[in-house]
């Protein structure tokens, strides 16, 4: 189930500090896990105590992603990174949507770390390689729950068929559902490390606790050496 992750020359050029934590695992999904939601609630309360709305985009991991958007040609105020959008919902007391255990788990990691995280049903990915590049004008991409999304200038992972993930939204084609049995998670760091390895291990532990994960594989990739 191993996936090779390639970085385009353009990404290496404009995001030389890029790193990512890659996790593949067999999992069992569920509609909801109450113990997980206790942890999500605790994290939400922590964030509300720590950040005002104006401070969110200065979190190191979020700020690094926003700066990457500017370098790749996208307005981060119009197309917010998912970690920023999630944190803003929490601080504004709007609450989080309950999707399913795997998606909720990924959202918890994103809230805690500030990283925008791609979560994919690995069995829906075409081929065994992904390449991180930059979205092109007119490129077809249906964001989950968003409809057609203009990804021109966004960092985007592509499989053999097309785009499947950006830091703003993932694609409907490879989204996680209750039927998902194999998962690929990509934790994206567009700046300095900021605890990427620790976040990757934390995610693995959540998968074991709440999704009966087994056959887990992980790696850290770096733009400077990929």
N, CA and C of each residue as an Amber inpcrd file, in Angstrom:
protein
   678
   0.8280000  -1.2040000   0.0000000   0.0000000   0.0000000   0.0000000
   0.8610000   1.2510000   0.0000000   2.1500000   1.1140000  -0.1550000
   3.0650000   2.2510000  -0.1360000   2.8320000   3.1480000  -1.3490000
   2.7990000   4.4640000  -1.1130000   2.6910000   5.4300000  -2.1950000
   3.9760000   6.2470000  -2.2710000   4.4810000   6.4060000  -3.4830000
   5.6270000   7.2750000  -3.6860000   5.1210000   8.6960000  -3.8560000
   5.7230000   9.6410000  -3.1250000   5.3380000  11.0450000  -3.2070000
   6.4460000  11.8140000  -3.9130000   6.1100000  12.4190000  -5.0330000
   7.0640000  13.2250000  -5.7960000   6.7500000  14.7070000  -5.6140000
   7.7820000  15.5230000  -5.6630000   7.6100000  16.9710000  -5.6210000
   8.0440000  17.5510000  -6.9560000   7.1870000  18.3840000  -7.5410000
   7.5380000  19.0070000  -8.8120000   8.6910000  19.9900000  -8.6080000
   9.3780000  20.2970000  -9.6880000  10.4790000  21.2580000  -9.6110000
   9.9810000  22.6210000  -9.1300000   8.7750000  23.0060000  -9.5440000
   8.2340000  24.2990000  -9.1430000   7.9950000  24.3480000  -7.6400000
   7.4590000  23.2820000  -7.0710000   7.2560000  23.2390000  -5.6170000
   8.5950000  23.3240000  -4.8990000   9.5870000  22.6000000  -5.3750000
  10.9080000  22.6620000  -4.7530000  11.4830000  24.0700000  -4.8160000
  11.1660000  24.7670000  -5.8980000  11.6960000  26.1150000  -6.0830000
  11.0190000  27.1210000  -5.1570000   9.6990000  27.0980000  -5.1030000
   8.9690000  28.1320000  -4.3470000   8.7470000  27.7400000  -2.8900000
   8.8480000  26.4450000  -2.5720000   8.6520000  25.9720000  -1.1930000
   9.8150000  25.0710000  -0.7860000  11.0390000  25.6170000  -0.7240000
  12.2120000  24.7750000  -0.4690000  12.2110000  24.1220000   0.9100000
  11.4540000  24.6760000   1.8530000  11.4180000  24.1020000   3.2000000
  10.3070000  23.0650000   3.3590000   9.5960000  22.7390000   2.2720000
   8.4620000  21.8250000   2.3780000   8.8770000  20.4810000   2.9440000
   8.0430000  19.9770000   3.8650000   8.1720000  18.6360000   4.4050000
   6.7700000  18.0580000   4.5640000   6.6850000  16.7420000   4.6220000
   5.3810000  16.1180000   4.8370000   5.5440000  14.8170000   5.5980000
   4.5940000  14.5570000   6.4720000   4.4940000  13.2700000   7.1390000
   3.4720000  12.4260000   6.4020000   3.8700000  11.2360000   5.9590000
   3.0180000  10.3600000   5.1590000   2.6620000   9.1320000   5.9850000
   1.3650000   8.8380000   6.0890000   0.9050000   7.6680000   6.8380000
  -0.0160000   6.8410000   5.9500000   0.2500000   5.5380000   5.8530000
  -0.6500000   4.5890000   5.2070000  -1.0440000   3.5390000   6.2460000
  -2.3060000   3.1220000   6.2370000  -2.7480000   2.1350000   7.2260000
  -4.0470000   1.4780000   6.7920000  -4.2640000   0.2660000   7.2840000
  -5.5780000  -0.3600000   7.2190000  -6.3830000   0.1310000   8.4130000
  -7.6340000   0.4700000   8.1980000  -8.4320000   1.0990000   9.2440000
  -9.8660000   0.5640000   9.2330000 -10.5770000   0.8340000  10.3240000
 -12.0070000   0.5920000  10.4060000 -12.6700000   1.9120000  10.7690000
 -13.5090000   2.4180000   9.8960000 -14.1640000   3.6990000  10.1460000
 -15.4900000   3.4820000  10.8660000 -16.0300000   4.5440000  11.4410000
 -17.3220000   4.4990000  12.1180000 -17.9840000   5.8620000  12.0000000
 -19.2880000   5.9050000  12.2590000 -20.0050000   7.1690000  12.1410000
 -19.5210000   8.1900000  13.1550000 -19.2210000   7.7330000  14.3660000
 -18.8530000   8.6680000  15.4320000 -18.1620000   7.9070000  16.5470000
 -17.2410000   8.5840000  17.2340000 -16.5930000   8.0030000  18.4080000
 -16.6550000   9.0390000  19.5170000 -17.3800000   8.7350000  20.5720000
 -17.6170000   9.7150000  21.6290000 -16.3430000  10.0570000  22.3920000
 -15.4650000   9.0760000  22.5790000 -14.2110000   9.3630000  23.2680000
 -13.3380000  10.3070000  22.4380000 -13.3430000  10.1110000  21.1380000
 -12.6200000  11.0340000  20.2600000 -13.2060000  12.4290000  20.3860000
 -14.5160000  12.5300000  20.4250000 -15.1270000  13.8580000  20.5080000
 -14.8650000  14.5440000  21.8380000 -14.6230000  13.7660000  22.8820000
 -14.1900000  14.3770000  24.1460000 -12.8430000  15.0630000  23.9480000
 -11.9380000  14.4170000  23.2230000 -10.6290000  15.0250000  22.9700000
 -10.7410000  16.2320000  22.0470000 -11.6320000  16.1490000  21.0700000
 -11.8400000  17.2870000  20.1770000 -12.3930000  18.4740000  20.9600000
 -13.3450000  18.2230000  21.8390000 -13.9220000  19.2980000  22.6430000
 -12.8740000  19.9580000  23.5250000 -12.0070000  19.1490000  24.1350000
 -10.9380000  19.6840000  24.9720000  -9.9960000  20.5610000  24.1480000
  -9.6520000  20.1000000  22.9390000  -8.7670000  20.8800000  22.0770000
  -9.4270000  22.1850000  21.6470000 -10.7020000  22.1380000  21.3530000
 -11.4130000  23.3540000  20.9520000 -11.4030000  24.3860000  22.0730000
 -11.6120000  23.9450000  23.2950000 -11.5780000  24.8690000  24.4290000
 -10.1870000  25.4670000  24.6050000  -9.1630000  24.6610000  24.3950000
  -7.7890000  25.1570000  24.4970000  -7.5340000  26.2490000  23.4640000
  -7.9780000  26.0070000  22.2360000  -7.7540000  26.9820000  21.1740000
  -8.4920000  28.2900000  21.4380000  -9.6840000  28.1960000  21.9660000
 -10.4550000  29.4130000  22.2520000  -9.7850000  30.2440000  23.3340000
  -9.0780000  29.5800000  24.2340000  -8.3500000  30.2970000  25.2800000
  -7.0570000  30.8990000  24.7480000  -6.4650000  30.2570000  23.7470000
  -5.1460000  30.6600000  23.2680000  -5.1730000  31.7580000  22.2200000
  -6.1960000  31.7430000  21.3540000  -6.1620000  32.5970000  20.1690000
  -7.3930000  33.4770000  20.0360000  -7.1470000  34.7180000  19.6370000
  -8.2250000  35.5590000  19.1360000  -8.3530000  35.2880000  17.6400000
  -9.4280000  35.7480000  17.0360000  -9.6290000  35.5410000  15.6060000
  -8.4710000  36.1360000  14.8040000  -7.9630000  37.2700000  15.2560000
  -6.9020000  37.9680000  14.5290000  -5.5490000  37.2680000  14.6580000
  -5.3880000  36.4280000  15.6620000  -4.1000000  35.7660000  15.8980000
  -3.9480000  34.4450000  15.1530000  -5.0540000  33.9030000  14.6580000
  -5.0210000  32.5490000  14.0890000  -4.0500000  32.4390000  12.9250000
  -4.0750000  33.4140000  12.0270000  -3.2200000  33.2930000  10.8390000
  -1.7500000  33.5350000  11.1370000  -1.4130000  33.7830000  12.4230000
  -0.0090000  33.9110000  12.8220000   0.5320000  32.6340000  13.4670000
  -0.3230000  31.6050000  13.6270000   0.2050000  30.3150000  14.0940000
   1.2710000  29.8550000  13.0980000   2.4300000  29.4100000  13.5500000
   3.5420000  29.1410000  12.6320000   3.1940000  28.2470000  11.4490000
   2.4920000  27.1540000  11.6980000   2.1900000  26.2310000  10.5970000
   1.1980000  26.8390000   9.6200000   0.2400000  27.5920000  10.1440000
  -0.7400000  28.2500000   9.2780000  -0.0750000  29.3720000   8.4940000
   0.7390000  30.1700000   9.1660000   1.4230000  31.2680000   8.5030000
   2.3160000  30.7530000   7.3740000   2.9990000  29.6420000   7.6030000
   3.8650000  29.0690000   6.5700000   3.0550000  28.6410000   5.3430000
   1.8750000  28.0690000   5.5760000   1.0230000  27.6620000   4.4610000
   0.5080000  28.8790000   3.7090000   0.1130000  29.9130000   4.4320000
  -0.3450000  31.1520000   3.7920000   0.7710000  31.7650000   2.9400000
   1.9750000  31.7680000   3.4620000   3.1030000  32.3140000   2.6980000
   3.3770000  31.4870000   1.4420000   3.1880000  30.1710000   1.5480000
   3.3500000  29.3190000   0.3700000   2.3090000  29.6660000  -0.6860000
   1.0820000  29.9400000  -0.2660000   0.0360000  30.3380000  -1.2110000
   0.4570000  31.5950000  -1.9700000   1.0040000  32.5460000  -1.2470000
   1.4110000  33.7980000  -1.8950000   2.4900000  33.5370000  -2.9290000
   3.4010000  32.6010000  -2.6270000   4.4820000  32.3040000  -3.5620000
   3.9940000  31.5110000  -4.7750000   2.9380000  30.7010000  -4.5900000
   2.4260000  29.9110000  -5.7080000   1.3380000  30.6460000  -6.4810000
   0.8990000  31.8020000  -5.9570000  -0.0220000  32.6320000  -6.7220000
  -1.4670000  32.5880000  -6.2830000  -1.7280000  32.3060000  -4.9840000
  -3.1000000  32.2310000  -4.4990000  -3.2860000  33.1630000  -3.3080000
  -4.4570000  33.7760000  -3.2170000  -4.7730000  34.6850000  -2.1190000
  -5.2350000  33.8730000  -0.9200000  -4.4520000  33.8180000   0.1800000
  -4.8280000  32.9910000   1.3250000  -6.0080000  33.5360000   2.1210000
  -6.4070000  34.7690000   1.8710000  -7.5920000  35.2910000   2.5350000
  -8.8690000  34.8580000   1.8200000  -8.7610000  34.6020000   0.5310000
  -9.9160000  34.1330000  -0.2370000 -10.0150000  32.6140000  -0.2270000
  -8.8620000  31.9510000  -0.2660000  -8.8080000  30.4930000  -0.2310000
  -8.0090000  30.0940000   1.0040000  -8.6830000  30.0400000   2.1440000
  -7.9680000  29.7900000   3.3950000  -7.4880000  28.3390000   3.4780000
  -6.2870000  28.1220000   4.0050000  -5.8680000  26.7580000   4.3210000
  -6.8620000  26.1200000   5.2810000  -7.0680000  24.8220000   5.1520000
  -8.1070000  24.1540000   5.9320000  -7.8880000  24.2660000   7.4380000
  -6.6260000  24.2090000   7.8920000  -6.3550000  24.3290000   9.3230000
  -6.7970000  25.6890000   9.8470000  -6.5820000  26.7190000   9.0540000
  -7.0080000  28.0580000   9.4470000  -8.5300000  28.1490000   9.4890000
  -9.1940000  27.6050000   8.4680000 -10.6550000  27.6430000   8.4260000
 -11.2640000  26.8950000   9.6100000 -10.7030000  25.7380000   9.9510000
 -11.1980000  24.9740000  11.0960000 -11.0280000  25.7510000  12.3990000
  -9.8370000  26.3240000  12.5830000  -9.5710000  27.0570000  13.8180000
 -10.4620000  28.2810000  13.9380000 -10.7320000  28.9410000  12.8340000
 -11.6280000  30.0960000  12.8530000 -13.0430000  29.6870000  13.2760000
 -13.5160000  28.5480000  12.8010000 -14.8340000  28.0620000  13.2250000
 -14.8700000  27.8580000  14.7310000 -13.8160000  27.2790000  15.2620000
 -13.7630000  27.0010000  16.6960000 -13.7660000  28.3020000  17.4980000
 -12.8850000  29.2310000  17.1370000 -12.7590000  30.4780000  17.8820000
 -14.0260000  31.3220000  17.7760000 -14.7370000  31.2010000  16.6700000
 -15.9980000  31.9330000  16.4840000 -17.1800000  31.2070000  17.1160000
 -16.9170000  30.0770000  17.8010000 -17.9690000  29.2920000  18.4630000
 -19.0240000  28.7780000  17.4900000 -18.6000000  28.4370000  16.2830000
 -19.5290000  27.8960000  15.2960000 -19.6140000  26.3730000  15.3630000
 -18.6970000  25.7620000  16.1020000 -18.6950000  24.3110000  16.2080000
 -18.1230000  23.6400000  14.9690000 -17.8430000  22.3420000  15.0950000
 -17.2990000  21.5590000  13.9870000 -18.3570000  20.5860000  13.4910000
 -18.3490000  20.3470000  12.1850000 -19.2210000  19.3220000  11.6260000
 -18.7200000  17.9500000  12.0560000 -19.6650000  17.0560000  12.3620000
 -19.3060000  15.6730000  12.6480000 -19.4830000  14.8830000  11.3570000
 -18.3750000  14.4040000  10.7990000 -18.4060000  13.7480000   9.4960000
 -18.3800000  12.2270000   9.6720000 -17.2700000  11.7110000  10.0750000
 -17.1030000  10.3180000  10.4790000 -15.8140000  10.2630000  11.2820000
 -15.5410000   9.1340000  11.9100000 -14.4290000   9.0740000  12.8590000
 -13.0940000   9.4270000  12.2110000 -12.8160000   8.9130000  11.0340000
 -11.5210000   9.1890000  10.4010000 -11.3630000  10.6620000  10.0510000
 -12.3940000  11.2600000   9.4790000 -12.3220000  12.6790000   9.1370000
 -12.2390000  13.5300000  10.3960000 -13.0290000  13.1890000  11.4020000
 -12.9940000  13.9430000  12.6600000 -11.6120000  13.8570000  13.3040000
 -11.0040000  12.6860000  13.2220000  -9.6600000  12.4740000  13.7720000
  -8.6400000  13.3600000  13.0600000  -8.7120000  13.4070000  11.7500000
  -7.7920000  14.2560000  10.9870000  -8.0050000  15.7220000  11.3380000
  -9.2680000  16.1250000  11.5170000  -9.5470000  17.5080000  11.9100000
  -8.9450000  17.8340000  13.2740000  -8.9720000  16.8790000  14.2030000
  -8.3540000  17.0910000  15.5130000  -6.8540000  17.3420000  15.3580000
  -6.1890000  16.5430000  14.5510000  -4.7490000  16.7260000  14.3470000
  -4.4720000  18.0900000  13.7280000  -5.2930000  18.4810000  12.7680000
  -5.1130000  19.7680000  12.1050000  -5.3020000  20.9230000  13.0830000
  -6.3190000  20.8290000  13.9300000  -6.5470000  21.8700000  14.9360000
  -5.3740000  21.9620000  15.9070000  -4.8960000  20.8320000  16.3380000
  -3.8320000  20.8120000  17.3430000  -2.5000000  21.3080000  16.7860000
  -2.2250000  20.9870000  15.5180000  -0.9040000  21.2720000  14.9490000
  -0.8570000  22.5240000  14.0850000  -1.9900000  22.9020000  13.4960000
  -2.0040000  23.9930000  12.5300000  -1.6380000  23.5610000  11.1190000
  -1.3500000  22.2720000  10.9190000  -1.0450000  21.7660000   9.5900000
  -2.3290000  21.5000000   8.8180000  -2.3230000  21.8100000   7.5180000
  -3.3940000  21.3680000   6.6330000  -3.0700000  19.9430000   6.1930000
  -4.0430000  19.0540000   6.3490000  -3.7920000  17.6230000   6.2100000
  -4.6900000  17.0330000   5.1320000  -4.0930000  16.2710000   4.2350000
  -4.8660000  15.5440000   3.2400000  -5.1960000  14.1580000   3.7510000
  -6.4720000  13.7770000   3.6420000  -6.9030000  12.4390000   4.0360000
  -7.6340000  11.7830000   2.8780000  -7.1690000  10.6050000   2.4430000
  -7.6820000   9.9930000   1.2210000  -8.0060000   8.5130000   1.4380000
  -9.0410000   8.0520000   0.7470000  -9.2960000   6.6180000   0.6590000
  -8.2540000   6.0640000  -0.3130000  -7.3040000   5.3100000   0.2110000
  -6.1630000   4.8640000  -0.6050000  -6.5940000   3.9840000  -1.7710000
  -7.7140000   3.2800000  -1.6200000  -8.1610000   2.3870000  -2.6830000
  -8.7870000   3.1470000  -3.8550000  -9.0560000   4.4300000  -3.6740000
  -9.6250000   5.2420000  -4.7490000  -8.5500000   6.0160000  -5.5130000
  -7.3250000   5.9700000  -5.0350000  -6.2220000   6.6650000  -5.7130000
  -5.7840000   5.8580000  -6.9270000  -5.6200000   6.5440000  -8.0490000
  -5.2220000   5.8810000  -9.2880000  -3.6970000   5.8110000  -9.3580000
  -3.1630000   4.6000000  -9.3870000  -1.7220000   4.4060000  -9.4260000
  -1.1330000   4.3630000  -8.0290000   0.1920000   4.2770000  -7.9740000
   0.8820000   4.1860000  -6.6860000   1.8410000   5.3520000  -6.4620000
   1.6260000   6.4550000  -7.2040000   2.4480000   7.6490000  -7.0320000
   1.5540000   8.8790000  -6.9810000   1.9760000   9.8560000  -6.1860000
   1.3600000  11.1760000  -6.1770000   2.4460000  12.2080000  -6.4270000
   2.0920000  13.2680000  -7.1230000   3.0240000  14.3640000  -7.3460000
   2.4170000  15.6550000  -6.8390000   3.1770000  16.3720000  -6.0200000
   2.7370000  17.6760000  -5.5290000   3.2180000  18.7430000  -6.5080000
   2.2630000  19.4130000  -7.1290000   2.5740000  20.4850000  -8.0650000
   1.7360000  21.7100000  -7.7570000   1.4790000  22.5190000  -8.7700000
   0.6930000  23.7390000  -8.6050000  -0.4680000  23.7020000  -9.5910000
  -1.6710000  24.0650000  -9.1020000  -2.8620000  24.0060000  -9.9220000
  -2.7920000  24.8990000 -11.1530000  -3.4040000  24.4160000 -12.2250000
  -3.4150000  25.1320000 -13.4960000  -4.7730000  25.7740000 -13.7540000
  -4.7970000  26.7890000 -14.5790000  -6.0460000  27.4500000 -14.9460000
  -6.9930000  26.4560000 -15.5990000  -8.2400000  26.4290000 -15.1160000
  -9.2490000  25.5590000 -15.6960000  -9.1530000  24.1070000 -15.2940000
  -8.2420000  23.7610000 -14.4060000  -8.0820000  22.3640000 -13.9920000
  -9.2980000  21.9100000 -13.1950000  -9.8750000  20.7680000 -13.5740000
 -11.0980000  20.2810000 -12.9410000 -10.8000000  19.7420000 -11.5490000
 -11.5510000  20.2400000 -10.5650000 -11.3510000  19.8040000  -9.1830000
 -12.6530000  20.0660000  -8.4220000 -13.2460000  19.0120000  -7.8710000
 -14.4680000  19.1450000  -7.0930000 -14.1220000  19.0150000  -5.6090000
 -14.0910000  20.1550000  -4.9220000 -13.7900000  20.1380000  -3.5040000
 -14.8950000  19.4550000  -2.7180000 -14.5270000  18.7550000  -1.6500000
 -15.5120000  18.0240000  -0.8540000 -16.5000000  19.0170000  -0.2330000
 -17.7670000  18.8570000  -0.5910000 -18.8120000  19.7270000  -0.0730000
 -18.7780000  21.1400000  -0.6120000 -17.9470000  21.4020000  -1.6130000
 -17.7660000  22.7550000  -2.1340000 -18.1160000  22.8880000  -3.6060000
 -18.2060000  21.7790000  -4.3270000 -18.4080000  21.8410000  -5.7640000
 -17.1210000  22.2050000  -6.4690000 -17.2160000  22.6690000  -7.7250000
 -16.0030000  23.0290000  -8.4710000 -15.1870000  24.0800000  -7.7300000
 -13.8870000  23.8160000  -7.5920000 -12.9860000  24.7120000  -6.8710000
 -11.8930000  25.1900000  -7.8170000 -11.6690000  26.4830000  -7.8330000
 -10.6020000  27.0550000  -8.6540000  -9.2720000  26.8160000  -7.9660000
  -8.5160000  25.8310000  -8.4490000  -7.2490000  25.4830000  -7.7880000
  -6.0420000  26.0960000  -8.4860000  -6.2710000  26.9690000  -9.4510000
  -5.1390000  27.6300000 -10.0940000  -4.2870000  28.3440000  -9.0400000
  -3.0070000  28.0110000  -8.9880000  -2.1110000  28.6300000  -8.0250000
  -2.0660000  27.9520000  -6.6700000  -2.8800000  26.9330000  -6.4460000
  -2.8320000  26.1890000  -5.1880000  -1.8570000  25.0130000  -5.2990000
  -1.1240000  24.6940000  -4.2360000  -0.4060000  23.4210000  -4.2250000
  -1.4240000  22.2890000  -4.3530000  -1.1560000  21.3040000  -5.2060000
  -2.1230000  20.2260000  -5.4270000  -1.4050000  18.8960000  -5.6310000
  -1.9050000  17.8650000  -4.9520000  -1.4490000  16.4990000  -5.1860000
  -2.2560000  15.9110000  -6.3320000  -1.5660000  15.2860000  -7.2830000
  -2.2240000  14.6350000  -8.4080000  -1.8470000  13.1600000  -8.4530000
  -2.8600000  12.3210000  -8.7440000  -2.5780000  10.9240000  -9.0470000
  -2.6130000  10.7510000 -10.5570000  -2.7260000   9.5230000 -11.0420000
  -2.6810000   9.2830000 -12.4830000  -3.8930000   9.8550000 -13.2130000
  -4.9490000  10.1850000 -12.4810000  -6.1650000  10.7060000 -13.1070000
  -6.2940000  12.2180000 -12.9860000  -5.7120000  12.8190000 -11.9150000
  -5.8350000  14.2600000 -11.7370000  -5.6710000  14.6500000 -10.2840000
  -6.0750000  15.8880000  -9.9830000  -5.8970000  16.4150000  -8.6410000
  -6.7660000  15.7220000  -7.6110000  -6.1840000  15.4760000  -6.4200000
  -6.9620000  14.8590000  -5.3440000  -6.8860000  15.6400000  -4.0310000
  -5.9380000  16.5770000  -3.9010000  -5.8430000  17.2520000  -2.6130000
  -5.0940000  18.5600000  -2.6790000  -5.6280000  19.5750000  -1.9900000
  -4.9550000  20.8590000  -1.7980000  -5.0340000  21.1970000  -0.3100000
  -4.2480000  22.1680000   0.1590000  -4.3650000  22.5580000   1.5650000
  -5.6980000  23.2300000   1.9050000  -6.4760000  23.6170000   0.8950000
  -7.7880000  24.2180000   1.1410000  -8.8880000  23.1660000   1.1800000
  -8.8310000  22.1930000   0.2950000  -9.8630000  21.1600000   0.2290000
  -9.3280000  19.9490000  -0.5190000  -9.8300000  18.7720000  -0.1410000
  -9.5510000  17.5640000  -0.9060000 -10.6620000  17.3450000  -1.9370000
 -10.4530000  16.3550000  -2.8220000 -11.3510000  16.1090000  -3.9480000
 -12.3870000  15.0440000  -3.6040000 -13.5840000  15.2020000  -4.1510000
 -14.6690000  14.2570000  -3.9000000 -14.2850000  12.8270000  -4.3010000
 -13.5160000  12.6960000  -5.3680000 -13.2380000  11.3670000  -5.9310000
 -12.5480000  10.4340000  -4.9560000 -11.6810000  10.9510000  -4.1120000
 -10.8900000  10.0990000  -3.2150000 -11.2340000  10.3290000  -1.7490000
 -12.4000000  10.8980000  -1.4730000 -12.7320000  11.2540000  -0.0930000
 -12.9530000  10.0200000   0.7770000 -12.7640000  10.2070000   2.0690000
 -12.9530000   9.1620000   3.0650000 -14.4410000   9.0000000   3.3580000
 -14.9180000   7.7430000   3.3560000 -16.3060000   7.4380000   3.6830000
 -16.3310000   6.3310000   4.7380000 -17.5310000   5.9460000   5.1370000
 -17.6490000   4.8530000   6.0990000 -17.1350000   3.5370000   5.5230000
 -17.0680000   3.4450000   4.1950000 -16.5770000   2.2260000   3.5550000
 -15.0560000   2.1830000   3.4360000 -14.3810000   3.2550000   3.7970000
 -12.9200000   3.3120000   3.6710000 -12.2480000   2.2650000   4.5580000
 -11.3700000   1.4960000   3.9760000 -10.6330000   0.4560000   4.7080000
  -9.1260000   0.6700000   4.6550000  -8.6620000   1.4630000   3.7130000
  -7.2360000   1.7870000   3.6160000  -7.1230000   3.2970000   3.4730000
  -6.2730000   3.8950000   4.2860000  -6.1990000   5.3590000   4.3240000
  -4.7910000   5.8380000   4.0140000  -4.7380000   6.9760000   3.3440000
  -3.4810000   7.7010000   3.1510000  -3.6660000   9.0830000   3.7570000
  -2.7840000   9.4590000   4.6570000  -2.8100000  10.7770000   5.2950000
  -1.5020000  11.4860000   4.9770000  -1.6100000  12.7510000   4.5440000
  -0.4290000  13.5610000   4.2650000  -0.5030000  14.8240000   5.1050000
   0.4500000  14.9670000   6.0250000   0.5300000  16.1280000   6.9120000
   1.5290000  17.0980000   6.2940000   1.0440000  18.2380000   5.8360000
   1.8500000  19.1500000   5.0250000   2.4520000  20.2810000   5.8440000
   3.7710000  20.4090000   5.7840000   4.4810000  21.4860000   6.4630000
   5.1970000  22.3330000   5.4180000   4.7380000  23.5790000   5.2620000
   5.3170000  24.4500000   4.2490000   6.3900000  25.3850000   4.8060000
   6.7490000  25.1880000   6.0710000   7.7820000  26.0250000   6.6640000
   8.7680000  25.1740000   7.4410000   9.2160000  25.6940000   8.5600000
  10.1300000  24.9310000   9.4050000   9.3820000  23.7760000  10.0420000
  10.1050000  22.8670000  10.6430000   9.5610000  21.5910000  11.1060000
   8.3340000  21.7450000  12.0060000   8.4530000  22.5310000  13.0800000
   7.3240000  22.7470000  13.9950000   6.6910000  21.4500000  14.5000000
   7.5130000  20.4500000  14.7700000   6.9900000  19.2220000  15.3650000
   6.3280000  18.2760000  14.3930000   6.7860000  18.2300000  13.1410000
   6.1420000  17.3740000  12.1450000   6.2090000  15.9040000  12.5220000
   7.3640000  15.4150000  12.9430000   7.4790000  14.0070000  13.3110000
   6.5690000  13.6810000  14.4820000   6.5480000  14.5420000  15.4880000
   5.6880000  14.3230000  16.6480000   4.2130000  14.2950000  16.2380000
   3.8430000  15.1700000  15.3040000   2.4570000  15.1950000  14.8280000
   2.1260000  13.9180000  14.0640000   3.0760000  13.4300000  13.2960000
   2.8700000  12.1820000  12.5570000   2.6520000  11.0140000  13.5160000
   3.4800000  10.9340000  14.5530000   3.3410000   9.8520000  15.5360000
   2.0290000   9.9960000  16.3090000   1.6610000  11.2200000  16.6590000
   0.3840000  11.4810000  17.3370000  -0.7860000  10.9860000  16.4850000
  -0.7210000  11.2420000  15.1800000  -1.7790000  10.7980000  14.2730000
  -1.8560000   9.2820000  14.2280000  -0.7100000   8.6260000  14.1600000
  -0.6880000   7.1640000  14.1750000  -1.3580000   6.6160000  15.4310000
  -1.0520000   7.2160000  16.5660000  -1.6340000   6.7450000  17.8190000
  -3.1470000   6.9340000  17.8440000  -3.6280000   8.0460000  17.3060000
  -5.0790000   8.2550000  17.2160000  -5.7180000   7.2000000  16.3210000
  -5.0640000   6.8750000  15.2090000  -5.5930000   5.8580000  14.3080000
  -5.6840000   4.4950000  15.0040000  -4.6920000   4.1720000  15.8000000
  -4.7260000   2.9050000  16.5370000  -5.8520000   2.9020000  17.5690000
  -6.0180000   4.0180000  18.2680000  -6.9980000   4.0820000  19.3510000
  -8.4400000   4.1180000  18.8470000  -8.6740000   4.8470000  17.7590000
 -10.0520000   5.1190000  17.3620000 -10.4640000   4.4820000  16.0370000
  -9.5110000   3.9120000  15.2830000  -9.8610000   3.3070000  13.9910000
  -9.2310000   1.9300000  13.8080000  -8.7960000   1.2980000  14.9170000
  -8.2330000  -0.0560000  14.8660000  -7.1870000  -0.2010000  13.7630000
  -6.3310000   0.7840000  13.6200000  -5.3580000   0.7950000  12.5280000
  -4.3180000  -0.3030000  12.7010000  -3.9370000  -0.9110000  11.5840000
  -2.8600000  -1.8910000  11.5780000  -2.1100000  -1.7800000  10.2550000
  -1.0010000  -2.4910000  10.1560000  -0.1180000  -2.4090000   8.9760000
   0.2120000  -0.9530000   8.6530000   0.5830000  -0.1990000   9.6940000
   0.8510000   1.2300000   9.5340000   2.2600000   1.4350000   8.9900000
   2.3540000   2.2890000   7.9870000   3.6430000   2.7010000   7.4430000
   3.7150000   4.2190000   7.5100000   4.8850000   4.7590000   7.8690000
   5.0100000   6.2220000   7.8090000   6.4120000   6.6030000   7.3490000
   6.4780000   7.7850000   6.7730000   7.7590000   8.3520000   6.3740000
   7.6430000   9.8680000   6.4180000   8.8040000  10.5140000   6.5060000
   8.8840000  11.9760000   6.4150000   9.6290000  12.2950000   5.1290000
   9.0300000  13.1240000   4.2780000   9.7200000  13.5460000   3.0590000
  10.0740000  15.0190000   3.1880000  11.1470000  15.4180000   2.5400000
  11.6380000  16.7940000   2.6040000  11.9310000  17.2920000   1.2000000
  11.4920000  18.5160000   0.9240000  11.6790000  19.0950000  -0.3980000
  13.1240000  19.2240000  -0.8040000  13.9910000  19.4510000   0.1750000
  15.3990000  19.6620000  -0.1360000  16.1100000  18.3930000  -0.5610000
  15.5140000  17.2320000  -0.2410000  16.1770000  15.9620000  -0.5480000
  15.3450000  15.0700000  -1.4490000  14.0810000  15.4450000  -1.6980000
  13.2020000  14.5740000  -2.4930000  13.5590000  14.6460000  -3.9770000
